[in-house]
């Protein structure tokens, strides 16, 4: 399986990195590493996230981090749709 990032998910990840760089620089590198590693691990176990709030999606939690990745499992790909902060209002 291949991981594909939507432009929105890539922008979410960049926003998280920029926020941490400005506000909590010592957390930036370990947080970004954990996010990337967890999403990359979906290649081996794509259905491990909980069912998402929208049909056909799943949600990966990054415990103890306050982020949620929304993704879709396709035949050959895992499509990362968005990465939200748990306290963020979502559509």
N, C-alpha and C positions, 0 to 999 in steps of 0.2 A: 504494500500500500504506500501511497505517496501523500504527504501532507501538503495541502494547498491553502494559502492564506488569502482571504478576500482583502481588497484594499481597506475596507473598514476595520477588519481585525488587525491588519498591519499598522494602521493609524492608531488603534487603541493601544497596541503594544508600545509604539513610539511615545504616545502620550504618557503612559505609565512610567516609562524610562525617563522622560523629561521631567515629570513631576518629582520622581524620586531623586533625580540628579540635583534639582533645585532645593527640595525640602528635606530630604533624608539621604544624602549622598552615600553614607555608609551602608544603606540597605539596597542601593540600586543593583549592584552586581549580583549579590546572592538571590535577590528577588527575580531578576531577569533570567538568571540561570535556572532557577526552579520552574519558572513558567515555560521556558523552552524545553527543558528536559521532560516535564510532565506531558506537554503536547506531543513531543517526539515519541514518547512511550505509547501513544495511542496506536502507533503502527503495529505493535504486538497485541494490543488488547483494545480494539476500537470501540467496543460496546461497554466499556467499564464505567463510563459516566452515567449519571442518572438520566432518565427520560426528560427531555426539555419541555418548556411550556408551549412551544409551537410544534405541531405535528412534524415528525421526521427529524427532529433535532435531539441532541443530547447535550448535557451540561457537565463539564469537568470542574470539580472544586479543587482548590489548591491549598488545602489545610496545612498550616494555620494561616496562610495568607488570605486576605479578603477579596479574592478575585474568582471569577467564574468565566470559563471559556464555553461559548456556545458553538457547537460543531455539528456537522452532518456527515454520516457515513455513507459513502457511495460505493459502487462496485469496485473501483480501483483507487479511489481517493478518500481522504478524510479532509473535509472542507471546513476550515476554522472560519466561522462567520463573524464573531465578535468576542471581545474580552471585556467584561464589566467588573466594576468594583461592586461588592455585595450590597453596599448601601445606596447604590445608584438606581434611580428609577429607570426601568427598561420598558421598551414598547411591547 
